[in-house]
């Protein structure tokens, strides 16, 4: 039986420009795409919220956002800053949502990806 990769391992192994055929071969590929979007936003911003991500994702991605955040947090790739901001989603009626940032582990994954691309 093949061991299932952790969220951090999946993202560490993934190249930035995955082929669509490779992504669709992933289990829960829609969630994986949203995880990649969250990770990319984390790499380009010191902090981010779901408000930012909802503006970037197609409607399909919105349903996976909570699961993607939860998976990345559980995998040690992102962590909350402890701050809350009002949600801009009408469905949430402005309740507080967390502000997130990449962890050292998240930055290490990015550095390893850059090294692999440079070596190729």
VENTA-V429593 format. One record per pair of residues at least 6 apart in sequence whose C-alpha atoms are under 7 Angstrom apart, sorted by the first residue. I is the first residue (numbers start at 1). J is the second residue. D is the distance in Angstrom with one decimal. If there is no record, write none. Layout:
# VENTA-V429593
i:I j:J d:D
i:I j:J d:D
This chain:
# VENTA-V429593
i:6 j:75 d:6.7
i:7 j:71 d:6.4
i:7 j:72 d:6.4
i:7 j:75 d:5.4
i:8 j:75 d:5.4
i:8 j:77 d:6.4
i:12 j:109 d:5.1
i:12 j:113 d:6.9
i:15 j:113 d:6.7
i:23 j:29 d:5.9
i:31 j:64 d:5.4
i:31 j:68 d:6.0
i:34 j:61 d:6.1
i:34 j:64 d:6.6
i:34 j:65 d:6.4
i:34 j:68 d:6.2
i:35 j:68 d:4.9
i:38 j:53 d:6.9
i:42 j:48 d:6.7
i:42 j:101 d:6.1
i:42 j:102 d:5.6
i:46 j:101 d:6.2
i:47 j:99 d:6.4
i:47 j:100 d:5.4
i:47 j:101 d:4.7
i:48 j:99 d:5.6
i:48 j:100 d:5.3
i:48 j:101 d:6.5
i:49 j:98 d:6.4
i:49 j:99 d:5.0
i:49 j:100 d:6.1
i:51 j:87 d:6.3
i:51 j:88 d:6.0
i:54 j:62 d:6.3
i:72 j:78 d:5.8
i:73 j:79 d:5.8
i:76 j:103 d:6.9
i:76 j:105 d:6.7
i:77 j:102 d:6.0
i:77 j:103 d:5.5
i:77 j:105 d:5.7
i:77 j:106 d:4.4
i:78 j:100 d:6.5
i:78 j:101 d:5.6
i:78 j:102 d:4.4
i:78 j:103 d:5.2
i:78 j:106 d:6.7
i:79 j:100 d:5.6
i:79 j:101 d:5.6
i:79 j:102 d:6.4
i:79 j:103 d:6.3
i:80 j:98 d:6.3
i:80 j:99 d:5.7
i:80 j:100 d:4.3
i:80 j:101 d:6.3
i:81 j:99 d:5.7
i:81 j:100 d:5.6
i:81 j:101 d:6.6
i:82 j:98 d:7.0
i:82 j:99 d:7.0
i:83 j:98 d:6.0
i:83 j:99 d:5.5
i:84 j:96 d:5.3
i:84 j:97 d:5.2
i:84 j:98 d:4.6
i:84 j:99 d:5.9
i:85 j:96 d:5.1
i:85 j:97 d:5.4
i:85 j:98 d:6.6
i:86 j:94 d:5.0
i:86 j:95 d:5.5
i:86 j:96 d:4.5
i:86 j:97 d:6.1
i:87 j:94 d:4.6
i:87 j:95 d:5.6
i:87 j:96 d:5.8
i:87 j:97 d:5.9
i:88 j:94 d:6.0
